[in-house]
Amino acid sequence: MEYLIDFLPGFMFLALILGLFSSLPVGIMLMGVTLIFGVIALSLGEMRAAQITLLPNRIYGGIIENPVLVAAPMFVFMGLVLEKTRVADDLLIALQKLLRVVPGGLALAVTLVGTILAAATGIIGASVVMLTALALPTMIARGYSPSLAAGTIASAGTLGILIPPSVMLVFMGDLLTLNLAKLFVAALLPGLVLAGLYLVYIVVIAALRPEMAPKAPRDGTEKFDGWGEIVLSLGLPFLLIVAVLGSILGGIATPTEASGVGAVAALILGLVRGRLNWTALSSAMDGSVRTISMLFFIFVGATAFSYVFRLIGGEHFIVTTARSLSFGDWGLLMMMMVMIFIMGFFFDWIEITLIMLPIFAPIVKTMHFGDHVASADMIYWFAILVAVNLQTSFLTPPFGFALFYLKGAGGAHITMAQIYRGIIPFVLVQLGALGLFLWQPQIVTWLPGVLLGN
């Protein structure tokens, strides 16, 4: 019996891993595992009935009343308003016109639009579908390699998971008890570096293998009328970025307040373009409610799981087990990165973030890397490493959601085999970026130090 009590957290963690592969809804699975092991812990005397009664207060006070998490619904709504009012469509069309005679210009335009959308919305599904519908048929018609087109669209559409205001960063900041403004600032430069690496790869491919990314013929069609329309299409999204990120970086608003600023700014942009009608608004509100309801349902299950897991000694069990391995701090960090990368093949970022981060956090707090990264910056560096790692979960088969979005929107223009071939080099670029941030943590820590100090 004592043996069972000592290893009860390990059995609960194992049940969690097995439950993730059960195809049950994640929120229900989490609650089921929590209930089963809660009853076992009560019967073994590891928990008291009074502690169970505190769970509703923990869920209500930790999630529903959490002012940081208010930012998530606003950022989701902001992104959907931009999608429904086709502000993002105008941006892509304008950049396509400007770069059409540059080798690989269409692919470069898609990556730039993905970067701007990431800084304006952070909604992965909407970005990938929109980029696919607008850019994929044109890229195929102009002789682009289908695999390059697929990889470009999928990778650009997933930048929103890293570049603020990312909904994932909002949840990570709450789970790790971080300053959300500092986390946003820490993610900005790595996100831009990753986007820059995508651009470099496209330029190199266009130069070495021009048949994969041909230059548009100079037939006079590259000239266009209406510079005012071009400036408006490019300027409106930048105004939104300034409204959101500028208010945070300038210390004018907290990220939660900036999410409200962004939602209002998106509505104003829709009005300026004359496309904000009741249909678009109701569709954006409906999509926001559905997305946030799903996220918070999983959040409630994850909160219940972590509460019971800690009550039965899970935090101590994880730290003790990790320290018993003769890996050292670098070995433990690499082990966690590899584990997250492998889990990304099978699970969405939601499951990985809400379940694994509370388990990894106690281990990270015991790590020390000397002069490589300051102790105060350690947890922020780790959070960004996880975010970069999790971006690959959207691109890696068999359950890369960006690949399904791309195939669904691309239809007959693209096959799954071409999509899988196309994402391989971009995943390698992401892993290279992850290695770069491991090697040079200043890429993560420098900008917060400059803008926010200590």
N, C-alpha and C positions, 0 to 999 in steps of 0.2 A: 504493500500500500504506500509506503514512504517513497519507493522508487517511482510509483505512478505520480505522486504529488510533485516530486522533483522535476519530472519530465513532462508535466502537464502543459506548460507553455509550448514546449517543442511539439507535442501532439496537436495542439491548437493551431500552431503555424503550419504544420503538415496538412491538417484538414483544410486550412485556407487555400493552400496551393492546389490540393486536389479539387476543391470546390470551384476554383477558377476555371478548371477544365470541364466542369459538369454541364456547361451550356445554359445553366440557370441564370436569370437576371442577377447581376452582381449584387445589387442592394438586398435582394431576398436571400441570396447565398450568405452574405455577411451576417445578416440577422439570424439566419438558421444556425450557423456555426457558433455565433455568440450565445444563442439560447441553449444549445446542446452543452457547451462547455461551462456556461453559467450554472446550469443544473448540476453538472458533475462537480464543479467547484463547491457548490452549496452542500452537496451530499458528503463531500470529503472534508468539510469544515474550512476550506480555503477562502471562502467568502461568507459574509453575513447577509441575511435578507435585507437588513437596513441599507446596505450598500447598493442593492439593486434599485431601491426607491430613489436614489440620487441620479440615476441615469437620465430620466426625463429632464431634470434641471440642467444636467450637463449638455444634453442635446439642444435644449432651448437657449440656454445662456451661451453656449459655445458656437452655435450655428445661426439660429434664427435672429438672435439679438446682436450678432457680431457685426460691428459697423464696417469692418474691412470687406466682408463678403458682399456687402451691398454694391460694391463696385462691379461684381461679376454680371448681374442682370443688366446693368446699364451699358457695359461694354458689349455684351451680346446684342442688345437692342440697337446700339449704335451701328454695329456692323451690318445687321439685317436691314436697317433703314437705308444704308448706302447701297446695299445690293438691290433692294426693291425699287429705289429711285434711280438706279442705273448711273449713279455718279462714278462708280468704279469702271463701268463700261466705257464712259467717255475718256477716262484716263488712259486705258489701254489703247483705244483707237488713236488718240493723239500721239502717244509714244510710238506706235507702229508707223505712223506717217513720218515722224521725225527721223526714225532709224531705219527706214525701209531699204536704203541703198548701202547701208553698212553691212559688211560680212557678218552673218549671224545676227543681224539687226533685230529680226522678229523675236529670236530667243532672248536677246538682251532686253528687249522691251518687256517681254513677259516677266523676266526676273526683276526688273525695276518696278513693274507694277505690283508684283508679289511683295516686294519690300515695302512699298508705299502703303499697300493695303494692310500689311502686318502692323505698321505703325499707326494705321488709322482704325483698324477693326480688331484683328486678332482672331477672326472666325475662320477656321480651317476649311470646313466643308463648303461654305459659301465661296471662298476664294478659289478653291480648286475647280468647282463646278463652273464658276463664272469665267475663269481663265480658259478652261477647256472649251466651253461653248463659243467663246469669241476667237481664240487664237488657234486651236488645233486644226480646224478645217482650212484656215488660211495657210498655216505652216505646211500642211500636207500638200495643198494645191501648188505651193511655190517650191516644192521639191525638197523640203526638209526631211531628214531621216525620221521616220515615225518614232523610233526609240529615243532619239535626241529630243524630239518635240515632247514626248511623254515625260521623260526625265526632267526636262526644264519646267514644265507646267506643274508636275507633282512637287518638286523641290521648292519652287517659288511659292506655291500655295501653302506650304507648311511652315513658312518663315514666321507666321503669326503666333506659333507656339512659343517662340523665343523673344521676338522683338516686342517690347511693351507698346501698348497696353495688352498684354497677353492674359487671357482668363486663367490659364494654367499657373502663371506666376502669382495671381491673386490667391489661389488655393494653396500654392506652395508657401507663400509668405505667412498665411494663417497657420498651416500645419507646423512650420518650423519656428513660429513666433518671431518673424523678422520684420524689420521696418520696410514696409512695402515700397515707399518712395526710393529707398536705397537699393532695394532689389530691382526695381524698374531701371534705375540708372546703371546698375551693375550689368544688366542684360543688354543694354543698348549697344555698346561697342562690340561685344561678341556677336550680336545679331547682324550688325553691319559688316563685320569681318567675314562672317559666313556667307552673306549675300555677295560680298566682293569676291570671295573664292569661287562662287558659282559663275560670276561674270568672267573671271579669269579663265576658268575651264571652258566656257563657251567660246571665248575669243581664241584660245589655243586650238580647239577643235575646228573652228571655222578657218583658221589659218592652215592647219595641217591637212585637214580633209574637207576642202570646200564643197565637195559634193554632198556632205551631210548638212551643211548650213549655207546654201547658195545666196549670193547677193542678188537683190532684185534688179532686173534689167533697167537701164536708164532710157526709158521710153517716154519720159516727160510726165508720167503719172506720179512721180515722186513729189512733184510740185503740187501744192494745195492752196486753196483760197481760205480766207477767214482766219487770219492769225489771232483775231480776238477770241474765236471759238477755241483755238488751240490753247491760248493762255488761260482761258476760263476753265477748260477741262483739266489742265495741269495745276492751276492755282487753287481751286476749291479743295481738293484733298490735302494740299499743303497747309491751307488755313486750318483744316480740322486737326492735323498733326500738331500745329503750333498751339491750337486751343487746348489740346489734351496734354501732350508732353511738355509744351512750353510752360503751362501753368504749374506742372509738377516740378520741372527743373528750376523754374524761377522762384519756387517757394511760395507761389500765390495760392495754390490749392493742394490739398492732400490727394492721393490717388482716388479715394472714394469721392471726393468733391469733383475731381477732374472727370470721373466717369459721367457725372451728371452734366458737366459742361460739354463733354463730347456728344452725349445723347441729344442735347438741345442744338448743338452745332450741326449734327447730321440732319436734324429736322429742318433747320434753316437752309442747308445746302439743297435739300430736296425741294424746298419752296422756291429757291432761286432758280433751279432748273425747271420749275413748273411741273414736277412729277409727283409731288406729295399729295396723293388723293387718299380717300378712305380705304380703297382696296389695298394700296401699298402699306398704309399705316396698320390696318388690321392684320395683314399678313405678317408684318414685322413683329407685332405684339404677340400673335399666336405662336410664331416660331420661337420667340424669346421665352415665353412661358413654358413651352415644351422642353426646350434645351435646359433651362435652369431647373425645372422640376426633376428631370432625369439626374442632373448633377447633384442636387441637394438630397435626392432619395439615396444615392450612393453615399453621400457625405454622412447622412444619418446612420447608415449601416456601418460605415468605417469608424465613426465615433463610438458606436456601441461596442464594436470589436476591440478597438484599442483600449477602451475603458476596462473591459473584462480581462483583456490580455495583461494589462498592467496590474490589476488587482491580484492576479494569480502569479505574479512575479515574472512576467514576460520580459520586461525591460532588463532586469538583472540577468535573466537567462540568456538573452541575446548578447549582452555585453560580455558576460563570462565566457560564453561559447566562442565569440569572436576573438577574445583575448587569449583563449587557449590554443588558437591556431598560430603557428610560428611564422606568420606572414609579415609582421611589422605593420606600421601605419600605411606605408605605400602599398604593401601587398593587400591590406584590407580595402583600401580605396579602389585599387584595380579590381578586386573581387566584386565589389559593389557595382562598379561600372559595367563589368562583364555580365553580372546578373541582370541589371536593368536592361542592357542591350538584348540579351537573350529573351527576356520576358516581353520585350517590344515586338518580337515576332508573333506573339500569341495574344497579347492584351493591349487595350487602349491605355493612353496616358492617365486616364481617370483612375482606373483600377491600380495601376502601378504607383501613382502619386499618393493616393489616399490610403493605400495599404502599406506600401513599403517605406515611405518617408518616416512615418512615426516609429517604425522599427529600426531604421538606420540612424535616426537622429541621435540617440544616446551613444552610439558608437562614434559618430563623427565628433561629438563634443569631447571625447577623450583623446582625440588624435592631436599630434603635434608634428609639424614639418619644419621646425627650426626657422631659418631665415627665408625659406622658400615662400612662405605666406604667413602673414601676421595672424595671431590667434583670433583677433577681433574680426578679421576678414574671412576666416576659415569657413564659417557656415554659409556665407554668401557665395564664396567660390564654389563650394560643394553644390549649392542649389543651382548655379548656372551650369556646372558640369552635368548635373542630372537633366536639366532642361535641354541642353544640346543633345544629350544621349537620347532623351525621349522623343526628340524630333524624328529620329530614325524609325520609331515605332509606327509612324504614319506611312513609311515607305517600304518597310520590309515585309515580304510575303511570309505566311499566307494571309495574314489579317491586317495588312496595311490599309487603313481606311482611305487614305488619299488615292490609292490605286483603284479602289472600288468606286470612289467618286469620279475618278478620271474615266474609267471604263463605262460607267453609267451615262456620263454626259457625252463621251466621245462616240459611243455606239459603233457603227461599222467602220469608222475612220481608223480605229486602232484595235489591235488584239492584245490579250493579256500577255502573250509571249513577248510582244514588242514593248509593252509597259515594263515587264520584269527586266528585260535587257536594258531598258533606258534608265532605270533608277539605280542600277549597280554603281556606275561611276559617281553619281551624286551622293550615294550613301558612303562611298569611300572618301569623298570630299568632306562629308560631315565628320567621319571618324578622324580624318586628318586635322580638322578644326578642333575636335575634342582633344587630340594629342597636343595641339598647339596651346590650348588653354591650360592643359595640365602642366606643360613645360613653362609657359609664361603667364602666371596668374595675374600679372600686372594688367593684362588686357581686361580682366574683370574688375580689378580693385582700383585702377588708376582714376577713372572718371568719377566714381563716388567720392574718392578722397579729394578731388579737385572741387567738385560742386557742393558736396555736403560736409566735407571735413570729417572729423572723427565723432 
